[in-house]
Amino acid sequence: MSASVESGLNLPDRSLTTGIDRMKHPYILLPVLAMMFTANTANAQAAKPRPEKESRVQRTFRPVGGTTTAAPLRGGANDECATAIPVTVTSECSGSLATYDATSATQSLDPILCNGYTSPEARDLWFSFVATSPITNVQVEGTLTFDPVLEGFAGSCGDLQSLGCADATFPPAEPENTTETLTMATQVGSTYYVRVYSYWSPEPTDLTFTLCIYSVTNAATNDLCTSVSPVAIAAGGSTTFTGDNTNAYDTEGLGDASVWHSFSISECLNVSVDYCGTTPAFGNGFTALYIGCPITDQVAPTSFNGDDCTDGNFTIYYNSLPAGTYYYAVMLDAENGAIGPYTVNVSANAITTYCDAALEECDETIGRVVVGSIDNTSDCEAGSVVDYTAQSTDIIQTEIVPITVENGGSNYAGNTVSVWVDWNQDNAFCDANELHVLASTDEGVTFTGNISCPPDALPGSTRMRVRMAFNADPQACGTVTYGEIEDYTVNVLLGNSVRENALIEWSVFPNPSNGDMTITYAGKDAVVAIELFDVAGRMVHQEQRQLANGQRTDLGLAGTLAHGSYTLRLTTAKGRSEQRVVVQ
């Protein structure tokens, strides 16, 4: 059984005007042996619209811009960071428990985007503490109408750095208390700040809450991402991590407690992460790989399944993962059996073919692509990448070519269009200069941008991928719910090339070949220079012939050429034309 990165999501109707709106927690849930994705990852899409808070998403982090200065007291003694109430850190919650009233509180900072949701208002009260351990918990218990939102900070009131937030619970239907816990990675002896406010939709009627701050002393040794060292993995290699997540805490703000492991790769590879060998099988787990510690970004999986491990555990795949260091979090979820000893295996393999990409629904679609000599109008095709590689355009090294993509479906504020060109022809879209993000000035009707060919782009036929999506970070691989993916061909010409002239049209076959190939000349009668270049730009064959329209000429080069890609160039007094040929 396999699943895409959005399987199991129940997405209501989408609004034409609603912006980005994500759901809570990037993890997979495995009740019995069925693997179900209960929330999405970094590039996953959200329901359109979300009228009020519903489900759970990954925690988000953001820097606090500007400075906060002391101001006249408003709404109480701790209505500003500068007047935060000091709270003594104790060993358990009861030691520092106290009740506070935010009835007169006013907003000192804008509401934070936390778990994908932003309150209309943030009438906050402030607290401070001096850490006594590497991990500190801040616990706030609200009421039926006081739905707490917590944000933690390092630094000073004039220069705050947001460390994370907590907003994972929702007021229940029946009156009972609502509790939020913010777990912070802290340095002993340093001062930290916390602000507390209620989600203001609907407006709360009871603005009292209790707060306590206590140290964590029993955490697992790898509870902090800073406590792990990356293990290097080469193509064809693997590594195995073992541990126990019983005493895990949510120190990095993922929304669930977790422990950490890390690995690094020095080139773009296909990577898999699996729990094979974990007994009993884990019933839940995060699907994202994280970048940075503290986290700065994350990578969504291409796919996952519950079949490749024969013991009921799951495997997650990341196709065309760029070189870098990645962190993986092992979730603690006792309710679904994800607790106790575990085994996590990470394997890496060289990339041999282009990764697949797919969509589930045709909504916003690629209606037209215009770049160079390509002008393709099409209807949406759900499923995998639509292959238009028979359509091509030339681009010269260092040349910048404009590209336009028209939306053939519904227009949403969250629509995005990204283009990848595999300049180094390594069957992957990993390199930074291969991604080109287009922009829209007409609310998602038309997207425009430029394709910049680098000076070291390999000559010849090169894959170009165009993807339209909704509320998604650019991802060349994997499945999304809404959008479309189309592949084209870009013919990269050497930097001293002249753009192909219609008077020297020609074709070559077979391609690939063993070195013996036939050129069919379709231009006007002319003296034609025939040249063949290797990938380093070195001429390996040259001849000159008088050719007539429709004439065929054979190149008998079998046994004289190494296997690989070459650039075949024809030049006349009217211009020059090149094509990529492959010798096998």
Order of alpha helices (4+ residues) and beta strands (2+ residues): beta-beta-beta-beta-beta-beta-beta-beta-beta-beta-beta-beta-beta-beta-beta-beta-beta-beta-beta-beta-beta-beta-beta-beta-beta-beta-beta-beta-beta-beta-beta-beta-beta-beta-beta-beta-beta-beta-beta-beta-beta
